[in-house]
Amino acid sequence: MIPAALDATDPRDPLGLLDLFGAPFVQDPYPWLDRLRSESPVHHDPGTGLWLVSRYADVRHVLMHPDTFLPDNAQNAVTPLPVPVLRILVRAGFTLPPALANNGSPSHPGLRRLVTRFFNAGRVAAAVPVIERIADELLQPVLSGLDSTGDGDLASFAQTLPCRVLMELLGVRGIDPDTLIRWSDASLELFWGRPALERQRELAVLVADFHRWLTETVRGGSAPADSFIGALARHRLPDGSLLDVETAVGMCFFVFIAGQSTTGQLIATVLSRALAEPGMWPRVAGEAGLAEAWVEEVLRREPPVTTWRRVTARATEVSGVHLPAGAELLLMLMGSGSDPEVFPAPERMCPHRENIRHHLAFGVGRHRCPGASLARTEAAVALRTAARHLPRVRQAAGSSETPLLGLLSFRAPLRVAVEQNTTTDV
Ligand code: HEM
């Protein structure tokens, strides 16, 4: 039996009932994460076979020691892919060679530099007018809908903005953003979800299409020299050889997914938390720096990437718990942001928190997210622009029932329903 919510006084062992994909955990993970941190900080989860690491200090320690805690399993399918599903992927030539997040080999630093060049602080600052322009454009249909029906949904705005921005920054042309979003979301669900066989098949078809398109684009040789794909084609590995097509496609696969879905999820959470917080919506529109600080608090308390994986290279210990070689760890990034040892009163959204940027939502160390600056900027621009364009909206009634994306490592509201606020005190 799965409890409706975690009851801390339950004499049974509630952690034994933890289901990382179940509605109780997805809807309200905080009591579970609190209990994990205080009672079983390195906890073996029989449902997934993963060791859940939940204290801030332990998560940080693991990320800072990538030679002991390898990144090799970061992109493995958490739900095994049966033969008929694998066949669909194999037919499209799908492989996931070590490239970025799953690469602990000597090729990683060079490949990572290639990505960071496209998303460094200068490029992100220069992209702000582009982000604002796209945000303005994407809000127009929401505005018209509100005028005609009095209600609307900001979910599509949240998802489409990062996809369009990424396409501009990477120089990607000739593909509809909705298709890229569908492919990217399907990849997340196939590799980080618990889909049934029929659903796995449907998802594999989409992932195979995505992979075929990436392979054709990389092979085609028509990408401009200054685009991301053009840079991949010129990249030399440490032994002087050119990058193979499989790895180049693997790089694109990860960057396209990481660069849009996660940021879209962050924006959806940022908007819905700001709409739910009394008085916040009008303030973020005008108060300098508040949108940025709000984004930071959301990253700490309710990050879109809730967990990340590592695997032990050798037998080791974390918080006194022995881990054999090959133990697969699930770092509870979301739990680490609510660790009271680091963030006093973690349940309070506090945009003036002293150590506001100390959270681990983007990881830390050798694999720290190179898109952090872009994601932060996009989310702050999205929030400010939406609050300015839609000053008279409020969260729609019934929003507490909003369905959530609940994958092993990704969590966000699937709708951001708003309605016109007709009262005068806005
Ligand atoms: C809110 C949005 C995002 C979140 C929460 C996020 C989070 C993360 C996390 C947790 C990691 C793993 C860190 C580790 O293994 O130590 C990661 C890696 C990565 N992220 Fe992000 N990310 C976001 C947006 C982006 C964007 C916008 C891009 C690209 C434009 C991006 C590109 C990458 C890449 C390439 C890696 C692998 C880096 C490496 O292995 O060296 N991410 N991200």
Boltz pocket constraint, residues with backbone or C-beta under 6 A from the ligand:
constraints:
  - pocket:
      binder: B
      contacts: [[A, 63], [A, 71], [A, 100], [A, 101], [A, 102], [A, 103], [A, 108], [A, 112], [A, 115], [A, 119], [A, 254], [A, 255], [A, 258], [A, 259], [A, 260], [A, 262], [A, 263], [A, 266], [A, 303], [A, 304], [A, 305], [A, 307], [A, 308], [A, 309], [A, 360], [A, 361], [A, 362], [A, 363], [A, 364], [A, 365], [A, 366], [A, 367], [A, 368], [A, 369], [A, 370], [A, 371], [A, 372], [A, 374], [A, 375]]
      max_distance: 6.0
